[in-house]
Amino acid sequence: MSETSRRSQRSLPRKSYSAGNIHVVAIGGGTGLSTLLKGLKRYVTRPGAPHNPDQLEIGELCAIVTVSDDGGSSGRLRKELNMLPPGDVRNCIVALSEDEALLSRLFQHRFVKGSGLEGHSFGNLFLAALTSITSDFSEAVRLSSEILLTRGHIYPATTSHVELEALMEDGSRIRGETKITASSGRIKQLFLDPPDVQPLPQTLEAMARADLITIGPGSLFTSLIPNLLVPGIAQAIVNSAAVKVYVGNLMTQANESLGLTAADHIRALNHHAQTKRIFDFALINRAPAPPELKAKYALEGANQIVADLDAIEELGVIPVLGDYLEQGMVARHRTDQIAADLMELVAQAPGGTRAATP
C-alpha cells in the first residue's frame, strides 16, 4: 500500500467483515467519479464467483452523482425535455457496466451531424428515452443499470431540478454551472437553488450501512460540493460509521481551483458541509508530473496541486501518499492503485489505523 502518515493516527470504529460484505458509497461527478468506479468495480462480488479469502470484496457499491450540469448535450436535454442532466450518470453506467469496452464506445458515441442529433451522445439519449417512458429519472437510471448489467447502484444526488449559484470573492454572484466554470474569479461560497431539495432515501440508507465513503476526485465546486449542498447528505456522511476518504485531485483546475492546495480542497468541503471534519483519510498523489504534462497544463494557468501534509493533518485528516498519476498527456488517476489503497484502508479499520509501508 501507499505510505500512511505516522503523525496523526486515529483509531476507527471496530468492524468485522464477512465475505463480500463490504458496502461502499462513492460521491462525486464528472470523469473523476467514473474513473474511481472503474477501479472499485473489480472488487465487487459476482454472483456464483468463488470467494478469494485473501481479498476483501465489495457486496454493495453505490455511486451518488451530482445533477447540476447545464452545458453541452446534458444541458440541452435538460432544457428541452425538462429532465435531469444525464451526462455524469451516463459515465458512471459505462464505468460499472459488465462489458465496459463495448458500452463505452456505444454510450459515449457523440453524433457529429443530424438536425437535433448533432452534439448529443447516444448514452444521454438512451437515458432521455427511458425517462420519457417511466416519467422518473431515478427509475430510468435503475432500469439502465439492470439492462446493462452494472456492478453497482447509481443514484442522482437529488431528483429535483437544481441550479448552482456562486458567491465570488469580489461580491458578485454567478448562476449556472457553465458560467461558474467559465468565470475567472475566485469562488467564496456555493449555493443550490432551490436550497430545500431532498435526496433519494436510498442514498441516505446506503450511507448509513456503508463501510467506506469516498468523495472525489473531481471538480471541487461543480462535481463534489453540489452533492454536499443537498440537505441530509452531508449529515448522513458525518453520522456514518464508515471509513471516510477524500480522493485528492491531481491538478488545479482553471477558473475553479487555481491556487488551492490539497488542504484548501478539504477545507472547502468541510465548510460547505457545515462541519469541522468529514474525512478520516485523504489520498494524495506524490508522483511528479513529467515536464511536458506540466507545460501543457501551464498554458491554462494550472499546475499540480500542492500536497501540504502538515495542514491536512491539522484538519484531523490522515494523508495517504501514493503514486496516483497515470502516465500520459492528460492528468488521469491510476484507478487500480487508488481502489487498492481504499480497500486496504477498510481492511485496516477493524484493528484501528496502522502505518503502512510503500
PyMOL commands that set and color helices and strands:
alter all, ss='L'
color gray80, all
select helices_A, chain A and resi 30-41+72-81+87-96+100-107+122-134+137-147+177-182+201-208+220-229+233-239+262-273+291-298+309-314+335-351
alter helices_A, ss='H'
color red, helices_A
select strands_A, chain A and resi 3-4+22-28+58-65+153-156+163-168+173-175+187-193+212-215+243-247+281-285+318-322+325-326+332-333
alter strands_A, ss='S'
color yellow, strands_A
deselect
rebuild
show_as cartoon
